Amino acid sequence: MTTDNKALWKRAFTTDPKAVKPITGKQYAGNSPKPYWIIERLTDEFGPCGIGWGFTILNERFERFSDTDTLHVAVVRFWYVMDGQRGELEQVGQTKASYVTSKGSFMLDEDAPKKSVTDALVKCASYLGFAGDIFSGRWDDSRYVAEANKEWREREQKEEKPEGMSAEVLTDWLDAIRTAAADKVGALVRDGLEAAKEVQDREAYQAIRAAGKKREVAA
């Protein structure tokens, strides 16, 4: 039996254009996947966080470069369970915690530790193929982006449209309808016969009574 070592990679590779954002605050331009979308995709593949996948912060620290410039660094160990096997990998994330802007303003980012952990987590996911088209440079091709958008919109339509009935389920469904219809018709027929009987009994009684009156008159 041949095992496709890139099966997960192929499923995770294409990124939904709706989940892509431009890189800001860096000395270079580009795009990156939205972290929470990556979390959703990890859950799609492995299950809920903490059960099918998760991570541990191995260590974190602040690196000071000057009186104004500091960098937060976090080392994260990511784990996941696939086909009954547990996998692990580690990556480093980093974020500017304090710095001076090009306009001379001092900036302090209180969310730097959280961003560093998220950065490391996304990097770990990329090693499994998640958002691989962005990290491999495919996202620079507008034609590729258009194809990715088409693929994801088709996925959405399939998820929104319920699957058709199988032949077996459809047969059972039709049998149930036929049975219910037969029961309903049977009930109507029984009700009709009872009503007819009541009419017949009433007419017979009236006929007997009329005959009796005729005999009384004749006498």
C-alpha positions as CSV (number, residue, x, y, z in Angstrom):
1,M,0.0,0.0,0.0
2,T,1.5,3.3,-1.1
3,T,1.3,6.2,1.5
4,D,1.0,9.7,0.2
5,N,3.3,11.6,2.5
6,K,2.0,14.9,1.2
7,A,-1.7,14.2,1.6
8,L,-2.0,16.7,4.5
9,W,0.3,19.2,2.7
10,K,-1.9,19.2,-0.4
11,R,-5.1,19.7,1.7
12,A,-3.6,22.6,3.7
13,F,-1.5,24.3,1.0
14,T,-4.1,26.6,-0.6
15,T,-5.1,29.6,1.4
16,D,-8.5,31.3,1.2
17,P,-7.9,34.9,-0.1
18,K,-10.4,36.1,2.5
19,A,-7.9,34.9,5.2
20,V,-4.9,36.8,3.8
21,K,-3.6,40.1,5.0
22,P,-0.7,42.4,3.9
23,I,2.3,42.4,6.1
24,T,2.7,45.7,8.0
25,G,5.3,47.1,10.4
26,K,8.1,45.3,8.6
27,Q,11.0,46.4,6.4
28,Y,9.7,44.2,3.7
29,A,6.3,43.8,1.9
30,G,4.3,40.7,1.4
31,N,1.3,38.8,2.7
32,S,0.5,36.5,5.6
33,P,-2.3,34.3,6.6
34,K,-4.7,35.4,9.4
35,P,-3.6,33.5,12.5
36,Y,-7.1,32.6,13.6
37,W,-7.9,31.1,10.2
38,I,-4.8,28.9,10.7
39,I,-6.2,27.8,14.1
40,E,-9.5,27.0,12.4
41,R,-7.8,24.9,9.7
42,L,-5.7,23.1,12.3
43,T,-9.0,22.2,14.0
44,D,-10.5,21.0,10.7
45,E,-7.6,18.6,10.3
46,F,-6.8,17.4,13.9
47,G,-9.8,18.3,16.0
48,P,-10.3,20.7,18.9
49,C,-7.2,22.5,20.4
50,G,-6.0,20.6,23.4
51,I,-7.2,17.3,22.1
52,G,-6.1,16.9,18.5
53,W,-3.4,19.6,18.6
54,G,-1.9,22.2,20.8
55,F,1.3,24.0,21.9
56,T,3.6,24.7,24.8
57,I,5.6,27.9,25.4
58,L,9.1,26.5,26.1
59,N,10.6,29.9,27.0
60,E,10.3,33.6,26.3
61,R,12.5,36.6,26.9
62,F,13.1,40.2,26.0
63,E,16.2,41.2,24.2
64,R,17.3,44.8,24.6
65,F,19.3,46.5,21.9
66,S,19.3,50.1,23.1
67,D,17.5,52.3,25.5
68,T,14.5,52.3,23.3
69,D,14.6,49.1,21.2
70,T,13.6,45.7,22.7
71,L,12.6,42.5,21.0
72,H,10.4,39.8,22.5
73,V,11.3,36.2,21.6
74,A,9.2,33.1,22.3
75,V,10.1,29.4,21.6
76,V,7.0,27.3,21.0
77,R,6.6,23.5,20.8
78,F,3.7,22.6,18.6
79,W,2.1,19.1,18.7
80,Y,-0.6,17.3,16.8
81,V,-2.2,13.9,16.5
82,M,-2.7,12.3,13.0
83,D,-3.7,8.7,12.3
84,G,-3.1,7.9,15.9
85,Q,0.4,9.2,15.9
86,R,1.7,12.3,17.7
87,G,4.0,14.7,16.0
88,E,5.9,17.6,17.5
89,L,8.0,20.5,16.1
90,E,9.4,23.8,17.5
91,Q,9.8,27.2,16.2
92,V,10.7,30.7,17.3
93,G,8.5,33.8,17.1
94,Q,9.6,37.4,17.7
95,T,8.0,40.8,17.9
96,K,9.3,44.3,18.4
97,A,8.2,45.2,22.0
98,S,9.5,48.8,22.0
99,Y,11.1,51.0,19.3
100,V,11.3,54.5,17.8
101,T,9.3,55.1,14.6
102,S,10.8,56.8,11.6
103,K,9.0,59.9,12.8
104,G,10.7,59.9,16.1
105,S,7.8,58.6,18.2
106,F,8.5,56.0,20.9
107,M,6.2,52.9,20.6
108,L,5.6,50.2,23.2
109,D,3.7,47.1,22.1
110,E,2.0,45.5,25.2
111,D,0.8,42.6,23.0
112,A,4.3,41.7,21.9
113,P,4.4,38.4,23.9
114,K,1.1,37.2,22.4
115,K,2.2,38.2,18.9
116,S,5.5,36.3,19.3
117,V,3.7,33.1,20.3
118,T,1.3,33.5,17.4
119,D,4.2,34.0,15.0
120,A,5.8,30.8,16.2
121,L,2.6,28.9,16.0
122,V,1.9,29.9,12.4
123,K,5.5,29.0,11.4
124,C,5.0,25.6,12.9
125,A,1.8,25.1,11.0
126,S,3.6,26.2,7.8
127,Y,5.9,23.2,8.2
128,L,2.9,20.9,7.7
129,G,1.8,22.8,4.6
130,F,-0.7,25.2,6.0
131,A,-0.7,28.4,3.9
132,G,2.1,26.9,1.9
133,D,1.2,28.9,-1.2
134,I,2.0,32.1,0.7
135,F,5.2,30.9,2.2
136,S,6.4,29.4,-1.1
137,G,5.8,32.7,-3.0
138,R,2.9,31.5,-5.0
139,W,0.8,34.3,-3.7
140,D,2.8,36.8,-5.8
141,D,1.0,35.5,-8.9
142,S,-2.4,37.2,-9.4
143,R,-3.6,34.3,-11.6
144,Y,-2.8,31.9,-8.8
145,V,-4.7,34.0,-6.3
146,A,-7.7,34.0,-8.7
147,E,-7.6,30.2,-8.9
148,A,-7.4,30.0,-5.1
149,N,-10.4,32.2,-4.7
150,K,-12.4,30.1,-7.1
151,E,-11.4,26.9,-5.3
152,W,-12.5,28.3,-1.9
153,R,-15.8,29.7,-3.1
154,E,-16.6,26.2,-4.6
155,R,-15.7,24.7,-1.2
156,E,-18.1,27.1,0.5
157,Q,-20.9,26.2,-1.9
158,K,-20.4,22.4,-1.3
159,E,-20.5,23.0,2.5
160,E,-23.7,25.1,2.3
161,K,-25.5,22.7,-0.1
162,P,-26.7,19.5,1.7
163,E,-25.5,16.2,0.3
164,G,-28.1,14.4,-1.9
165,M,-29.9,11.3,-0.6
166,S,-28.4,7.9,-1.3
167,A,-30.5,5.4,-3.2
168,E,-31.1,3.4,0.0
169,V,-32.1,6.4,2.1
170,L,-34.4,7.7,-0.8
171,T,-36.1,4.3,-1.0
172,D,-36.8,4.2,2.7
173,W,-38.1,7.7,2.5
174,L,-40.5,6.9,-0.3
175,D,-41.7,3.7,1.5
176,A,-42.4,5.8,4.6
177,I,-44.5,8.2,2.5
178,R,-46.4,5.4,0.8
179,T,-47.2,3.8,4.2
180,A,-48.4,7.0,5.6
181,A,-50.5,7.7,2.6
182,A,-52.1,4.2,2.7
183,D,-52.8,4.6,6.4
184,K,-54.5,8.0,5.7
185,V,-56.6,6.6,2.8
186,G,-57.6,3.6,5.0
187,A,-58.7,5.9,7.7
188,L,-60.8,7.9,5.3
189,V,-62.4,4.8,3.9
190,R,-63.3,3.5,7.3
191,D,-64.7,6.8,8.3
192,G,-66.8,6.9,5.1
193,L,-68.2,3.4,5.7
194,E,-69.1,4.3,9.2
195,A,-70.9,7.4,8.0
196,A,-72.7,5.4,5.2
197,K,-73.8,2.8,7.8
198,E,-75.2,5.5,10.0
199,V,-77.2,6.9,7.1
200,Q,-78.5,3.5,6.1
201,D,-79.5,2.7,9.7
202,R,-81.3,6.1,9.9
203,E,-83.2,5.6,6.6
204,A,-84.2,2.0,7.6
205,Y,-85.5,3.2,10.9
206,Q,-87.5,6.0,9.2
207,A,-88.9,3.5,6.7
208,I,-90.0,1.0,9.4
209,R,-91.6,3.8,11.4
210,A,-93.5,5.1,8.3
211,A,-94.8,1.6,7.6
212,G,-96.0,1.3,11.1
213,K,-98.0,4.5,10.9
214,K,-99.6,3.3,7.7
215,R,-100.8,0.1,9.4
216,E,-102.2,2.2,12.3
217,V,-104.2,4.3,9.9
218,A,-105.5,1.3,8.0
219,A,-106.7,-0.3,11.2
